Amino acid sequence: MLIVTSLTAVPLAILFQRLSLNVIKARRREKIGIGDGGNEAVIRANRAQGNLLEYSLVILGLLALAETNGMPWWVLAPCSIAFGAGRVMHAFSVLRGETAEEGREGRDRYAWRIRGMTITLILIPVMAVLVVVSLLLPLF
């Protein structure tokens, strides 16, 4: 059973639905039927949603492989929690329109976006190594 993968996928699906609703609301508010119309609010909503989807597919795939190959849940669960936290940090920072150019307060909030991406970009190779280790463990 893919317990950690399943318990990771469920909150990510809920977050994805929330971000999808943000895209719909932004398009309606700006009267944009399809695409982003060059509107920054719609672009940000689209990217927050798309970014979550892009990275979630990679991490969920790696989680499922490691879990299927027998990696213990207590090794995978911290990776799952860190990924979820990183994606929430990133998504809400993007949606708030925070940039590094907004002065100290803006930079402090923008730091959450950077932290979210850093967590994600560290987890991808870590999870890839865990998949390989999970394949090799039965050989020893």
Phi, psi and chi 1 to 4 in degrees:
 res  aa     phi    psi   chi1   chi2   chi3   chi4
   1 MET       -  140.8  -98.5 -161.3  -61.6      -
   2 LEU   -95.5   71.6  -59.9  175.1      -      -
   3 ILE   -67.8  -51.2  -64.4  169.2      -      -
   4 VAL   -65.5  -41.6  176.0      -      -      -
   5 THR   -60.8  -44.4  -56.1      -      -      -
   6 SER   -64.3  -44.0  -61.0      -      -      -
   7 LEU   -71.5  -15.3  -68.4  174.6      -      -
   8 THR   -86.5  -41.4  -56.6      -      -      -
   9 ALA   -64.6  -37.0      -      -      -      -
  10 VAL   -62.8  -54.3  169.8      -      -      -
  11 PRO   -65.5  -31.8   11.5  -18.6      -      -
  12 LEU   -65.0  -38.1  -70.1  175.0      -      -
  13 ALA   -64.6  -39.9      -      -      -      -
  14 ILE   -65.7  -43.7  -67.6  166.7      -      -
  15 LEU   -63.3  -40.0  179.0   57.7      -      -
  16 PHE   -62.8  -41.8 -176.8   74.8      -      -
  17 GLN   -61.5  -43.2 -179.5 -166.5   29.5      -
  18 ARG   -61.0  -44.2  170.6   67.8 -167.4  -99.8
  19 LEU   -68.2  -33.5  -65.3  174.3      -      -
  20 SER   -64.8  -41.0  -62.6      -      -      -
  21 LEU   -64.5  -34.1  -68.0  172.2      -      -
  22 ASN   -62.9  -39.0  -78.0  -20.2      -      -
  23 VAL   -63.0  -45.9  172.4      -      -      -
  24 ILE   -61.3  -46.1  -67.5  166.7      -      -
  25 LYS   -62.1  -43.0  -72.7  177.3 -172.7  175.4
  26 ALA   -64.2  -42.2      -      -      -      -
  27 ARG   -65.0  -42.0  -76.5 -175.2  177.7  149.5
  28 ARG   -65.0  -45.1  -75.7 -175.8  178.2  167.9
  29 ARG   -59.7  -39.3 -175.5  175.2   52.7 -110.7
  30 GLU   -94.1    1.2  -56.8  -60.4  -31.1      -
  31 LYS    56.9   50.5  -63.7 -179.7  175.3   40.2
  32 ILE  -117.5  114.7  -62.6  169.7      -      -
  33 GLY   -74.4  -40.2      -      -      -      -
  34 ILE  -147.1  148.9 -167.8  164.9      -      -
  35 GLY    76.3 -158.4      -      -      -      -
  36 ASP  -116.7   -8.8   57.3   42.3      -      -
  37 GLY    58.2   17.0      -      -      -      -
  38 GLY    73.6    7.7      -      -      -      -
  39 ASN   -83.5  125.9 -179.0  -80.3      -      -
  40 GLU   -61.1  -39.7 -174.8  174.1  -16.9      -
  41 ALA   -63.7  -40.9      -      -      -      -
  42 VAL   -70.5  -40.2  177.9      -      -      -
  43 ILE   -59.6  -45.1  -68.7  169.1      -      -
  44 ARG   -63.8  -42.9  -73.1 -175.0  174.6  -79.4
  45 ALA   -63.1  -43.3      -      -      -      -
  46 ASN   -61.1  -44.5  -81.9  -24.7      -      -
  47 ARG   -70.5  -36.6  -74.0  -45.8  -51.8  144.2
  48 ALA   -62.1  -43.5      -      -      -      -
  49 GLN   -67.9  -49.7  176.5 -158.7   38.1      -
  50 GLY   -64.3  -39.3      -      -      -      -
  51 ASN   -63.5  -42.4 -163.9  -80.0      -      -
  52 LEU   -59.7  -47.4  173.9   70.4      -      -
  53 LEU   -62.1  -46.1 -179.5   61.8      -      -
  54 GLU   -58.7  -49.0  -66.8  156.2    5.0      -
  55 TYR   -78.1  -31.3  -74.5  105.1      -      -
  56 SER   -62.6  -39.2  -67.2      -      -      -
  57 LEU   -61.2  -42.5  -67.7  174.4      -      -
  58 VAL   -65.8  -50.8  173.2      -      -      -
  59 ILE   -65.9  -42.5  -68.0  -66.8      -      -
  60 LEU   -63.2  -38.5  -73.5  172.2      -      -
  61 GLY   -63.0  -45.9      -      -      -      -
  62 LEU   -66.2  -40.4  -69.1  168.9      -      -
  63 LEU   -59.4  -46.8  -92.6  174.8      -      -
  64 ALA   -62.4  -42.2      -      -      -      -
  65 LEU   -64.0  -48.2  -71.0  169.7      -      -
  66 ALA   -62.7  -41.7      -      -      -      -
  67 GLU   -68.5  -41.8 -163.4  166.3   11.0      -
  68 THR   -62.8  -35.6  -61.3      -      -      -
  69 ASN   -80.6    0.6  -67.0  -25.2      -      -
  70 GLY   100.6   10.8      -      -      -      -
  71 MET   -64.2  132.3 -174.3   58.5   66.8      -
  72 PRO   -62.1  147.1  -18.7   28.2      -      -
  73 TRP   -59.8  -35.5   70.0  -91.7      -      -
  74 TRP   -70.7  -14.4   49.6  -92.0      -      -
  75 VAL   -85.9  -38.9  173.3      -      -      -
  76 LEU   -81.4  -32.8  -61.6  175.2      -      -
  77 ALA   -58.4  -44.4      -      -      -      -
  78 PRO   -61.9  -35.3  -22.6   32.3      -      -
  79 CYS   -64.5  -41.9  -64.5      -      -      -
  80 SER   -63.0  -46.5  167.3      -      -      -
  81 ILE   -64.2  -43.4  -67.8  165.6      -      -
  82 ALA   -62.7  -41.9      -      -      -      -
  83 PHE   -62.4  -47.5  178.8   71.2      -      -
  84 GLY   -58.9  -43.9      -      -      -      -
  85 ALA   -63.5  -42.7      -      -      -      -
  86 GLY   -63.1  -39.6      -      -      -      -
  87 ARG   -70.2  -36.5  -67.1  -67.3   80.9 -154.3
  88 VAL   -65.5  -45.8  167.6      -      -      -
  89 MET   -56.4  -48.3  -75.1 -176.7 -124.1      -
  90 HIS   -65.2  -49.4 -177.0  -90.3      -      -
  91 ALA   -59.6  -47.0      -      -      -      -
  92 PHE   -73.5  -27.9  -72.3  104.1      -      -
  93 SER   -67.9  -42.8 -179.9      -      -      -
  94 VAL   -63.0  -45.1  169.3      -      -      -
  95 LEU   -64.3  -31.8  -73.1  173.9      -      -
  96 ARG   -77.8   -6.3  -69.8  171.4   61.2  169.9
  97 GLY    72.6   27.7      -      -      -      -
  98 GLU   -78.8  136.6  -65.8  157.5   -3.3      -
  99 THR  -132.2  162.5   65.8      -      -      -
 100 ALA   -72.2  -14.5      -      -      -      -
 101 GLU   -87.7    4.0  -66.9   81.9   33.1      -
 102 GLU   -89.2   16.8  -65.1  177.3    0.9      -
 103 GLY    86.4 -174.1      -      -      -      -
 104 ARG   -58.4  -46.9  179.2  173.4  170.6   76.1
 105 GLU   -62.5  -43.5 -175.3  177.7  -35.4      -
 106 GLY   -62.7  -41.0      -      -      -      -
 107 ARG   -65.1  -38.7  -80.3 -167.5  -55.0  -85.6
 108 ASP   -62.8  -42.6  -70.5  -14.8      -      -
 109 ARG   -72.0  -37.4  -70.3 -176.3  -49.1 -142.1
 110 TYR   -60.8  -29.1 -176.4   70.1      -      -
 111 ALA   -58.9  -29.6      -      -      -      -
 112 TRP   -64.6  -37.4  -72.3  104.7      -      -
 113 ARG   -64.2  -44.5 -178.6  173.4  170.2 -169.9
 114 ILE   -63.4  -42.2  -59.2  -59.9      -      -
 115 ARG   -61.4  -43.4  -72.9 -179.1 -170.2  115.0
 116 GLY   -60.4  -44.7      -      -      -      -
 117 MET   -68.2  -37.8  -81.7  -52.0  -55.3      -
 118 THR   -62.4  -46.0  -59.2      -      -      -
 119 ILE   -57.2  -47.9  -69.6  167.5      -      -
 120 THR   -62.7  -46.1  -60.5      -      -      -
 121 LEU   -71.4  -22.4  -67.3  175.3      -      -
 122 ILE   -77.8  -39.1  -71.4  170.4      -      -
 123 LEU   -68.2  -31.1  -80.6  173.7      -      -
 124 ILE   -59.6  -54.4  -68.5  171.8      -      -
 125 PRO   -68.0  -32.8   17.4  -26.2      -      -
 126 VAL   -60.6  -46.9  166.1      -      -      -
 127 MET   -65.3  -37.6  -69.4  -61.1  -54.7      -
 128 ALA   -62.0  -42.3      -      -      -      -
 129 VAL   -63.3  -41.4  167.7      -      -      -
 130 LEU   -61.4  -36.7  -70.3  176.9      -      -
 131 VAL   -62.6  -47.3  169.9      -      -      -
 132 VAL   -63.5  -43.9  172.5      -      -      -
 133 VAL   -61.3  -41.1  168.5      -      -      -
 134 SER   -64.4  -28.4   69.5      -      -      -
 135 LEU   -74.6  -36.3  -75.5  170.5      -      -
 136 LEU   -84.0  -27.4  -64.2  177.3      -      -
 137 LEU   -53.9  -44.5  -83.5  178.3      -      -
 138 PRO   -64.3  -17.7  -21.2   30.7      -      -
 139 LEU   -78.3  -14.0  -58.3  176.5      -      -
 140 PHE  -109.3      -  -63.3   99.6      -      -
